[in-house]
Amino acid sequence: MKILVTGANGYLGQGIVKHIIDCGHQVIATDIKVDHIDNRATVIQGDLFKIEEPYNYFGKPDILLHLAWRDGFIHYSDSHINDLPKHYEFITKIAKSDIKTIVAMGSMHEVGFFEGSIKEDTPCNPITPYGIAKNSLRQLTEMICKQENKGFMWLRGYYIVGNSQYGSSIFSKIAAAEADGEKEFPFTLGQNQFDFIDYENFCEQVAKSVCQNEILGIINICSGHPEKLAERVERFIKENDFEIKLGYGKFPDRPYDSKAVWGDNQKISKICHSIDMKD
């Protein structure tokens, strides 16, 4: 298949593009900057939102994987609401073409404050501009796909663990602090429990979801179980042989973070098992 990946130069896009290509598919990769995209992809640099006919412009792809998003880790950024109409317009344009399936990246933050296992039908009550915008795009994309008779997938991402110092997650910030020679990293008490998934596993789950069309709808990209933030961060420091220590209690927990939340992994487990059996 020919798969168009937007936001391909981002932290997630770089790894996901590699995994899709490793699965044997052709990738058309696009972003504002393109300096970190796998050279096996067909790379097209430019502003996604200025393209009038994206389907033809990007070589008539079979599938769209829409990763493009600004300020993903800045949950109260105005860009989330300001950019929402642009995402809606882009997806509407490409849905009115001969594309078969539209896949977009979501976030567990679109659910809002919730405790327990997040399932496909868990009600969403987002409480940040990031969560509100993501949830709105999910609803709009599903509506468009129904109107235009396209396959619809919404990949709901959880907490990604990676040792790149160039990301914006707590793990990236710790890696950057270690590289800068910092001795202590200011931290919360770390008692909240989240669904952590390693970067490579995350990218693999996304790629396997995109490269099949039997299981659609909302798919949790997750590990399927909760772990205390403090335990996962301490393990991350140990795994990478870092010397930095955590400064517990220096920051309060974010008021909108759940005490314990994780994704239901039944659908992604079926997808991965089915593809592994075929291989």
Buried (B, 14 or more C-beta within 10 A) or exposed (E): BBBBBBBBBBBBBBBBBBBBBEBEBBBBBBBEEBEBBBEBBBBBEEEBBEBEEBBEBBEEBBBBBBBBBEBBEBBEBEBBEEBBEBBBEBBBBBBBBEBBBBBBBBBBBBBBBBEEBBEBEBEBEBBBBBBBBBBBBBEBBBBBBEEBEBBBBBBBBBBBBBBBBEBEBBBBBBBBBBEEEBEEBEBBBBEBBBBBBBBBBBBBBBBBBBBBBEBBEBBBBBBBEBBBBBEBBBEBBEEEEBEBEBEEEEEEEEEEEBEBBBBBBBBBEBBBEBBEEEE
